[in-house]
Amino acid sequence: MKIHSSEFYTSSAKVSECPEKNLPEFAFIGRSNVGKSSLINALCNKKSIAKTSSKPGKTLLINHFIVNNSLFFVDLPGYGFATISKKEKEKIKSLHEKYFTKRKQLFSALLLIDIRLKPQKIDLEFMEYINKLFVPFILIFTKCDKLKKSDLNKKVKEYCKEIDNNWEAIPQIIISSAKNRIGLEEILNFINEYKEKFKANKL
């Protein structure tokens, strides 16, 4: 899949305010500051289509980006940060649940995980959460440029072992780096294949 056009479309504070366009949506979700915005920028080959920040919790809205006038990339608020109030955390939790349960346009979630870290309980719990909601998803390990190849392979095996202990099957995994553009073509191919395969049944 080649991206010929991409632009910011809208931000929504509520799921009911999301675009009414009947286009497939691929939602990027992960712990705060995992690199969602950076990955979206890299996929679209634009420096700032999605705003990045070193401050966790900046994205508190549902941000839609229209791609090739045929689908949406959706940047969802991150989870797992400790710098916002309990009320804000509950608001984001509610936003996630309503988006995942009510958006019929959602084709798949892309769950981003920082490959530098050991398996985090909060990521594993979120994985179980969206699985219980019957949301299709794949795992995208981010920031692989920060590790040596030997350490990278070790981290992936460690995570797969943790998943295998609790799941019947390991979700599809893509290793990526927005900085070095690793895994981007694989992500775009997944999106294109998934869109074409399920479009007729989903919308």
C-alpha positions in Angstrom: 0.0 0.0 0.0 1.3 3.4 -1.0 0.0 6.6 0.7 -0.6 9.3 -1.9 -2.5 11.7 0.4 -3.0 12.2 4.1 -4.1 15.0 6.3 -5.5 15.7 9.7 -9.3 15.4 9.5 -10.8 16.2 13.0 -10.5 15.8 16.7 -13.3 14.5 18.8 -13.9 14.8 22.6 -16.7 12.2 22.4 -17.3 9.1 20.2 -20.6 10.6 19.1 -18.6 13.5 17.6 -16.4 11.2 15.4 -16.8 11.5 11.6 -19.9 10.1 10.0 -18.0 9.0 6.9 -18.4 5.3 6.3 -14.7 4.6 5.9 -12.5 1.9 7.5 -10.7 3.0 10.7 -7.4 1.6 12.0 -6.9 2.8 15.6 -3.4 3.3 17.1 -3.4 2.7 20.8 -0.8 2.2 23.5 0.8 3.5 26.7 1.2 7.2 26.8 4.4 8.3 25.0 4.9 4.9 23.3 5.3 6.7 19.9 1.8 6.7 18.3 2.1 10.1 16.8 5.6 9.5 15.6 4.5 6.3 13.9 1.6 7.9 12.2 3.8 10.7 10.9 6.3 8.2 9.6 3.6 6.1 7.9 2.2 9.2 6.2 5.8 10.5 5.4 5.0 13.8 7.0 6.8 15.5 9.9 3.9 16.8 11.9 0.5 15.5 10.6 0.2 14.1 14.1 1.5 16.3 17.0 4.2 14.6 19.1 5.2 15.5 22.6 7.6 14.4 25.3 4.9 15.0 27.9 2.8 11.8 28.5 -0.9 12.3 28.2 -0.9 15.0 25.6 -3.4 13.2 23.3 -6.7 13.4 25.2 -8.9 13.5 22.1 -9.8 11.0 19.3 -7.8 12.3 16.3 -8.8 11.2 12.8 -6.4 11.4 9.8 -7.8 10.6 6.4 -5.5 8.6 4.2 -5.8 8.3 0.4 -9.4 9.5 0.8 -10.3 5.9 1.6 -9.6 5.1 5.2 -8.8 6.7 8.6 -5.8 6.4 10.9 -7.2 7.1 14.4 -4.9 8.3 17.2 -6.5 7.3 20.5 -5.6 8.7 23.9 -2.8 6.7 25.6 -3.2 4.8 28.8 -1.0 4.1 31.8 0.3 7.5 32.6 0.3 8.8 36.2 0.5 12.5 35.7 -3.2 13.2 35.2 -6.1 13.1 37.7 -8.2 10.1 38.4 -11.2 11.9 36.8 -9.2 12.3 33.6 -8.2 8.6 33.7 -11.8 7.5 34.0 -12.7 9.8 31.2 -10.1 8.2 28.9 -11.2 4.7 30.0 -14.8 5.5 29.1 -13.7 7.1 25.8 -11.8 3.9 24.9 -14.7 1.6 25.7 -17.3 3.7 23.8 -15.0 3.9 20.8 -14.2 0.1 20.7 -17.9 -0.9 21.2 -19.7 1.7 19.1 -17.5 2.5 16.1 -18.7 0.0 13.4 -16.1 1.6 11.1 -13.3 0.2 13.3 -11.5 -2.6 11.3 -8.5 -3.2 13.6 -6.6 -1.8 16.5 -2.8 -1.5 16.3 -1.5 -1.9 19.9 1.8 -0.3 20.2 4.3 -1.5 22.8 7.8 -0.1 23.7 10.2 -2.9 22.8 12.8 -1.6 25.3 10.7 -2.5 28.3 10.1 -5.9 29.9 6.4 -7.1 29.5 4.3 -4.6 31.3 1.2 -5.7 33.2 -0.8 -2.8 32.0 -0.1 -3.7 28.3 -1.1 -7.3 28.9 -4.3 -6.2 30.7 -5.2 -3.9 27.9 -4.6 -6.7 25.4 -7.1 -8.8 27.3 -9.5 -6.0 27.6 -9.8 -5.3 23.8 -9.9 -9.1 23.2 -12.9 -9.4 25.5 -14.6 -6.7 23.4 -13.9 -8.7 20.3 -11.7 -6.0 18.8 -9.3 -7.4 16.2 -5.7 -6.2 16.9 -2.1 -6.7 16.1 1.0 -5.9 18.2 3.5 -3.3 17.0 6.7 -3.1 18.9 8.1 0.5 18.7 11.5 2.0 19.1 13.4 -1.0 17.9 16.3 1.3 16.8 17.1 1.8 20.5 18.3 -1.9 20.9 20.9 -4.1 19.5 19.6 -7.0 17.3 20.5 -9.6 19.9 18.7 -7.6 22.6 15.8 -7.0 20.3 15.3 -10.7 19.6 15.5 -11.4 23.4 12.8 -8.9 24.1 10.5 -10.2 21.5 10.9 -13.8 22.7 10.3 -12.6 26.3 7.1 -11.0 25.3 5.9 -13.9 23.2 6.5 -16.2 26.1 4.5 -14.0 28.4 1.6 -13.9 25.9 1.8 -17.6 25.2 1.3 -18.3 28.9 -2.1 -16.6 28.8 -3.3 -16.9 25.2 -4.2 -19.7 22.8 -2.5 -17.9 20.0 0.0 -15.0 19.8 -1.4 -12.0 17.8 0.5 -10.9 14.7 3.6 -8.9 15.6 5.4 -6.2 13.6 8.7 -4.7 14.8 9.0 -1.0 14.0 11.0 2.2 14.3 9.5 5.4 13.2 12.9 7.0 13.2 14.6 4.4 11.0 11.4 3.6 9.0 11.6 0.0 10.0 8.4 -2.1 9.6 6.4 0.7 8.0 5.8 -1.2 4.7 4.7 -4.2 6.7 2.2 -2.1 8.7 0.8 -0.5 5.5 0.5 -3.9 3.8 -1.4 -5.3 6.8 -3.8 -2.3 6.7 -4.4 -2.7 3.0 -4.9 -6.4 3.1 -7.2 -6.2 6.1 -9.2 -3.4 4.6 -9.8 -5.3 1.3 -10.5 -8.6 3.0 -13.1 -7.3 5.4 -14.5 -4.2 3.8 -17.5 -6.0 2.2 -18.5 -7.6 5.5 -17.8 -4.7 7.9 -19.5 -1.7 6.3 
